[in-house]
Amino acid sequence: MATARLDMKLDQVVKDKATKASALLNKRSLTEYIVQLVDEDATRVIAQHESTTVNDNVFDRFMLACENAPKPHKALLNAVEFTREKGIE
């Protein structure tokens, strides 16, 4: 059940096209159609921005760098401990 409201104004031509598309897709209402579009697009945008895809050669170089990384020095370990103590994430 929807609990939040979104009011918006749009160009009449855009509304007419959306109404027609909604009917062609047998949606119960223009609102149902718009909610579906917003949900699908928002999911896609969030996924795009919350993940990173790299070429195989870049990943291989990254993994090699991780495997050959030197042990952290005392200052870095102190910085990690400081952030934990302060609740910094």
C-alpha positions as CSV (number, residue, x, y, z in Angstrom):
1,M,0.0,0.0,0.0
2,A,1.4,3.4,-1.0
3,T,2.1,5.7,1.8
4,A,4.0,8.6,0.2
5,R,2.8,11.2,-2.2
6,L,4.5,12.8,-5.2
7,D,2.8,15.7,-6.9
8,M,4.2,16.8,-10.2
9,K,3.3,19.0,-13.2
10,L,4.3,18.0,-16.7
11,D,3.8,19.1,-20.2
12,Q,0.4,18.1,-21.7
13,V,2.1,16.4,-24.6
14,V,4.2,14.2,-22.3
15,K,1.1,13.4,-20.2
16,D,-0.9,12.4,-23.3
17,K,2.0,10.1,-24.5
18,A,2.3,8.6,-21.0
19,T,-1.5,8.0,-20.8
20,K,-1.5,6.3,-24.2
21,A,1.5,4.1,-23.3
22,S,-0.2,3.2,-20.0
23,A,-3.3,2.1,-21.9
24,L,-1.3,0.1,-24.4
25,L,0.4,-1.7,-21.6
26,N,-3.0,-2.4,-19.9
27,K,-2.0,-0.6,-16.8
28,R,-4.8,0.2,-14.3
29,S,-3.9,3.8,-14.2
30,L,-1.4,6.4,-15.3
31,T,0.0,6.4,-11.8
32,E,0.6,2.7,-11.9
33,Y,2.6,3.1,-15.1
34,I,4.6,6.1,-13.8
35,V,5.4,4.3,-10.5
36,Q,6.6,1.2,-12.4
37,L,8.9,3.4,-14.7
38,V,10.3,5.3,-11.7
39,D,11.0,2.1,-9.7
40,E,12.7,0.3,-12.6
41,D,14.8,3.3,-13.6
42,A,15.7,4.1,-10.0
43,T,16.8,0.5,-9.5
44,R,18.9,0.6,-12.6
45,V,20.6,4.0,-11.7
46,I,21.4,2.9,-8.2
47,A,22.9,-0.4,-9.4
48,Q,25.0,1.5,-11.9
49,H,26.4,3.9,-9.3
50,E,26.9,1.3,-6.6
51,S,29.0,-1.2,-8.6
52,T,32.1,-1.0,-10.7
53,T,32.9,-3.1,-13.7
54,V,36.5,-3.3,-14.8
55,N,38.3,-5.1,-17.7
56,D,39.9,-8.4,-16.9
57,N,43.5,-7.0,-17.2
58,V,42.7,-4.2,-14.8
59,F,41.3,-6.6,-12.3
60,D,44.3,-8.9,-12.7
61,R,46.7,-6.0,-12.1
62,F,44.6,-4.9,-9.0
63,M,44.7,-8.4,-7.5
64,L,48.5,-8.6,-8.1
65,A,48.9,-5.3,-6.4
66,C,46.8,-6.5,-3.4
67,E,48.8,-9.7,-3.2
68,N,52.1,-7.9,-3.2
69,A,51.1,-5.0,-1.0
70,P,53.5,-4.3,1.9
71,K,52.2,-4.8,5.4
72,P,50.6,-1.6,6.9
73,H,52.9,0.6,8.8
74,K,52.2,1.8,12.4
75,A,50.7,5.2,11.4
76,L,48.2,3.5,9.2
77,L,47.2,0.9,11.9
78,N,46.8,3.8,14.3
79,A,44.6,5.6,11.9
80,V,42.4,2.5,11.5
81,E,42.1,2.2,15.3
82,F,41.3,5.9,15.7
83,T,38.4,5.6,13.1
84,R,37.0,2.6,14.9
85,E,37.2,4.3,18.3
86,K,35.4,7.4,16.9
87,G,32.8,5.3,15.1
88,I,33.8,6.6,11.7
89,E,32.8,4.4,8.8
